[in-house]
Amino acid sequence: MPSPLPTPWIDRARRAARPVMPLVRAVHLWLDADGLRMSAAMSFYGMLSLAPLLLLLVGVMGWWIDKSYLETNLIAQVQAVMGERGAEVVRLALASAREPSEGRLASIAGFVLLLSGATGVFVELQSALERLWTAGHPPAPEDKAWWRMASLRLRGLAYVLAIGFLLLVSLVVSTAIHVVATWASARLPTASGPILQVVNELVAFGIAVLLFMGLMRIGGGPKPPMVCLAFGAVVGAILFTVGKQLLALYLATAAVVSAYGAAGSLVVLLMWIYFSSAVLLFSASCARALQEVRAENLHRPVRS
């Protein structure tokens, strides 16, 4: 006996729920891929990569910007997002990473270790993204071990350069906003503050979207098309913008950080890296989910 046709209200409910279906499927993909555990692994690698990554970023950007100015602004931006404890860890990491090495051989070895350490977190990120995007598909043929590791490290260096470029854009935009704020405060003292604050938040949101999209795009292997990556990046930027306020409020009021004493700053930074990694992996799940939903819609028969 054929099954009865769906009633009109069921059709309307399905059409109404269609826009949120990628998000629902993204949650399932993220949980099935063990996103929380992968975020924890990325947090560990992120802590180990922090000092060499900061030193490499400052070294690359130092070709165009004064290093002292760059470090000061980098610490200020970290403090604006993570608070004083997170900025203190970054400040100490930069200071310890600047310790000079003696001898040419030590300098070469130091550079190799620096490059390896700075790209370690991005190697883990690429593995996590490949696991998310290839779940449920037959495994791709494996490359040779040495070539795979070399390509992962080279792409990790591309990640560093992309972050450095966005950091340069952020500094230029921040400087422009500061100049406009100084000019506007003298002419529109009452209205300039809220307007510039909104502009600053929009710029920060746009940079977050570009950062999420770039981190997902540079990785190797099969990946969703650009429109799906853009959707995932926007969702990730929204979650990061809202979540960072909630996390900052929690860290400011919770006693869990103060319970660690001198290590409290490291705990704060670890929680921030964990949160950012979880949001990034969920944005990748959104991109994969939208790709699957679009593929299903292409093969779905149209009702007359």
C-alpha positions in Angstrom: 0.0 0.0 0.0 1.6 3.3 -1.0 2.4 5.7 1.8 0.1 8.8 2.1 1.3 12.0 0.6 2.6 14.5 3.1 0.0 17.0 4.3 0.5 20.7 3.4 1.5 21.7 6.9 4.2 19.1 6.9 5.5 20.6 3.6 5.4 24.1 5.1 7.3 22.9 8.2 10.0 21.3 6.0 10.4 24.4 4.0 10.6 26.5 7.1 13.2 24.3 8.6 15.3 24.1 5.4 17.5 27.2 6.2 18.6 25.7 9.5 19.2 22.2 8.2 22.9 22.9 7.4 23.4 24.0 11.0 21.7 20.9 12.4 23.7 18.6 10.2 26.9 20.5 11.1 26.3 19.7 14.8 26.0 16.0 13.9 29.2 16.1 11.8 31.1 18.0 14.5 30.1 15.5 17.2 30.7 12.5 15.0 34.2 13.7 14.2 34.9 14.2 17.9 35.4 18.0 17.5 36.0 18.6 21.2 38.8 16.1 21.4 40.4 17.5 18.2 40.1 21.0 19.7 41.9 19.8 22.9 44.7 18.4 20.7 45.0 21.6 18.8 45.1 23.5 22.2 48.1 21.4 23.3 50.0 22.0 20.0 49.0 25.7 20.1 50.6 26.2 23.4 53.8 24.5 22.2 53.8 26.6 19.0 53.0 29.9 20.6 56.5 31.3 21.2 58.0 30.2 17.8 54.9 31.3 16.0 55.0 34.8 17.5 58.7 35.1 16.8 58.2 34.0 13.2 55.3 36.4 12.7 57.2 39.3 14.2 60.3 38.4 12.1 58.3 38.3 8.8 56.3 41.4 9.5 59.4 43.2 10.8 60.4 43.7 7.1 57.7 46.3 6.8 56.9 47.4 10.3 59.1 48.3 13.3 59.3 45.2 15.5 58.8 47.1 18.8 55.7 48.8 17.4 54.5 45.4 16.1 55.0 43.6 19.4 53.3 46.4 21.3 50.2 46.4 19.0 50.1 42.6 19.0 50.1 42.4 22.8 47.4 45.2 22.9 45.2 43.2 20.5 45.6 40.0 22.5 44.8 41.9 25.7 41.6 43.4 24.1 40.4 39.8 23.3 41.9 37.6 26.1 42.5 40.1 28.9 45.6 40.9 30.9 46.4 37.2 31.7 46.5 36.2 28.1 48.5 39.2 27.1 51.0 38.4 29.9 51.6 35.0 28.4 52.2 36.4 24.9 54.5 39.1 26.4 56.6 36.4 28.1 56.6 34.2 25.1 58.0 37.0 22.9 60.6 37.9 25.4 61.8 34.2 25.8 61.7 33.6 22.0 64.1 36.6 21.4 66.9 35.0 23.4 69.9 34.9 21.0 71.6 31.7 20.1 75.4 31.4 19.8 77.2 30.3 16.7 76.2 29.7 13.1 75.3 26.1 13.7 73.1 27.0 16.6 71.4 29.7 14.6 70.6 27.2 11.8 69.4 24.6 14.2 67.4 27.3 16.0 65.7 28.4 12.7 64.8 24.8 11.8 63.3 24.2 15.3 61.6 27.6 15.1 60.0 26.7 11.7 59.0 23.2 12.9 57.5 24.6 16.2 55.6 27.4 14.6 53.9 25.1 12.0 53.1 22.3 14.4 49.7 23.6 15.4 48.8 24.0 11.7 49.8 20.5 10.9 47.3 19.3 13.5 44.7 21.7 12.1 45.1 20.3 8.6 44.7 16.7 9.9 41.5 17.8 11.8 40.0 19.5 8.7 40.8 16.5 6.5 39.1 14.2 9.1 36.0 16.4 9.1 35.7 16.8 5.3 36.5 13.2 4.4 34.3 11.5 7.0 32.0 9.0 5.3 34.0 8.9 2.1 36.6 6.3 1.0 40.1 7.3 2.1 42.3 9.0 -0.5 45.5 7.2 -1.6 48.3 8.1 0.9 51.3 10.0 -0.3 54.8 9.0 0.8 55.4 9.8 4.5 58.3 12.2 4.0 56.4 14.1 1.2 53.2 14.3 3.2 55.1 15.7 6.2 57.0 18.2 4.0 53.9 19.4 2.3 52.1 19.8 5.7 55.0 21.9 7.0 55.0 24.0 3.8 51.3 24.6 4.1 51.8 25.4 7.7 54.2 28.1 6.6 51.5 29.4 4.3 49.2 29.6 7.3 51.8 31.7 9.1 52.2 34.1 6.1 48.4 34.4 5.8 48.0 35.3 9.4 50.8 37.8 9.1 49.1 39.4 6.2 45.8 39.7 8.1 47.8 41.1 11.1 49.2 43.7 8.8 45.8 44.6 7.5 44.4 44.7 11.0 47.2 47.1 12.1 46.6 49.4 9.1 42.9 49.5 9.6 43.3 50.1 13.4 45.7 53.0 12.6 43.2 54.4 10.1 40.3 54.1 12.7 42.4 55.8 15.3 43.2 58.7 13.0 39.5 59.1 12.0 38.6 58.9 15.7 41.0 61.6 16.6 39.6 63.8 13.8 36.0 63.1 14.6 36.2 63.5 18.4 37.2 67.2 17.9 34.2 67.9 15.6 31.6 65.4 16.7 32.4 64.6 20.4 29.0 63.0 21.2 28.3 61.0 18.1 31.7 59.8 17.1 32.2 57.3 19.9 29.3 54.9 19.3 29.8 55.1 15.5 33.5 54.3 15.6 32.8 51.5 18.0 30.4 49.9 15.6 32.8 50.4 12.7 35.6 48.8 14.8 33.4 45.8 15.6 32.4 45.4 12.0 36.1 45.5 10.9 37.0 42.9 13.6 34.1 40.7 12.3 35.3 41.0 8.7 38.9 40.1 9.7 37.5 37.1 11.6 35.6 35.9 8.5 38.7 36.2 6.3 40.8 34.4 8.9 38.4 31.5 9.2 38.0 31.2 5.5 41.8 31.4 4.9 42.5 28.7 7.6 40.0 26.4 5.9 41.1 27.2 2.3 44.9 26.7 2.6 44.7 23.1 3.8 45.3 20.3 1.3 43.0 17.5 0.2 39.3 17.7 -0.9 37.4 20.7 0.5 34.0 22.3 0.0 33.5 25.0 -2.6 34.2 28.6 -1.8 30.5 29.5 -1.2 30.3 26.8 1.5 33.6 27.9 3.0 32.2 31.5 3.1 29.1 30.3 4.9 31.1 28.4 7.4 33.4 31.3 8.0 30.5 33.7 8.6 28.9 31.2 11.1 32.3 30.8 12.8 32.9 34.6 13.0 29.4 35.1 14.6 30.0 32.3 17.1 33.5 33.7 17.9 32.3 37.3 18.3 29.5 36.2 20.7 31.4 33.5 22.4 34.5 35.6 23.2 32.3 38.0 25.2 30.8 35.1 27.2 34.2 33.4 27.8 35.8 36.7 28.9 32.9 37.2 31.3 33.3 33.6 32.7 37.1 34.0 33.1 36.6 37.3 34.8 34.1 36.0 37.4 35.0 32.3 37.8 37.4 31.1 40.5 38.7 28.2 38.4 41.6 30.3 37.0 42.7 31.8 40.3 42.9 28.2 41.8 45.9 27.5 39.6 47.9 30.4 41.1 50.9 31.3 38.9 49.8 29.0 36.2 46.5 30.8 35.8 47.6 32.8 32.8 48.5 29.6 31.0 45.1 28.2 31.8 43.4 31.3 30.4 45.4 31.1 27.2 44.7 27.3 26.9 41.0 27.9 27.3 41.1 30.6 24.6 42.9 28.4 22.1 40.5 25.5 22.9 37.5 27.8 22.4 38.9 29.2 19.1 39.8 25.7 17.8 36.3 24.4 18.6 34.7 27.3 16.7 37.0 26.8 13.7 36.2 23.1 13.5 32.5 23.8 13.8 32.7 26.4 11.0 34.4 23.7 8.9 31.5 21.3 9.8 29.1 24.0 8.6 30.9 24.2 5.3 30.7 20.4 4.8 27.1 20.3 5.9 26.1 23.0 3.4 27.9 21.1 0.7 25.9 18.0 1.5 22.6 19.8 1.6 23.2 21.5 -1.7 24.1 18.1 -3.3 20.9 16.6 -1.9 18.8 19.5 -3.3 20.3 19.1 -6.7 19.1 15.4 -6.8 15.8 16.0 -5.1 12.7 15.7 -7.5 10.7 18.9 -7.8 7.1 18.6 -6.5 4.4 19.8 -8.9 
